[in-house]
Amino acid sequence: MITKRSFVATAIFIALLAVSSCQNTEQKPAPPPPAAEAYNAPAVEVLPPYPQTPDEAIARLKEGNARFVNDKSAHPNRDDTRKIIQAQQQTPFASIMSCSDSRVPSEIVFDQGLGDLFIVRTAGQAPAVASYGSLEFSVAVLGVKVIVVMGHEKCGAVKGAIGTEKLPGHIEDLVNIIRPGVKEYVGKPDKLEEAARANVLAEVETLKKLNPILSQYVQEGKIKIIPAYYRLETGQVEFL
């Protein structure tokens, strides 16, 4: 028979178990969530100083090409943050007037990224009104510091320009633009490399005298227009 005393003891024991259970199951408050602005916030992108002078821009190009030649390309400015930044406004520091040849991609050759280079490409760097307007835009509106005219080894357009056969379609129109700068090499296929360099130098002189924008910027020292020559097998850019 359960005595009154044992009944009271049992009741107290059950009450103690209930209190203990409540204490063990009580949840601690969750830590506050991070600030709302922390979500979707892009990482801070650390960029080298933006070139402020033509010489600084040229140095940046030389450094990038040296990395490419030595198989140490950094592939800069290609992450999601850079995409967001450049979607708002492009900020090239140099214009590259180069050949359409698939073996001479300027962003890779100079190890640059999104928004770093403003590129004008035609076969043999053959200039035209569209090329002139594009380069003027890059200087007057975008603020580039240097224009590099870059030819390369074994250029098919220059080879056609120093040849004596008439070429089909608009290819003939294109090489006719190049021919004045390489006229001393016409009919001399063994002088292709000399002709390619001469073509670059002639194009540089044309741009330096181009009125009204490029000539003025050159005279005021705001930009430089320089020749360069690309070696296909080594990846090296020679500044002439």
Secondary structure, 3 states (H helix, E strand, C coil): CCCHHHHHHHHHHHHHHHHHHHHHHCCCCCCCCCCHHHCCCCCCCCCCCCCCCHHHHHHHHHHHHHHHHCCCCCCCCCCHHHHHHHHHCCCCCEEEEECCCCCCCHHHHCCCCCCCEEEEECHHHCCCHHHHHHHHHHHHCCCCCEEEEEEECCCHHHHHHHCCCCCCCCHHHHHHHHHHHHHHHCCCHHHHHHHHHHHHHHHHHHHHCCCCHHHHHHHCCCCEEEEEEECCCCCCEEEC
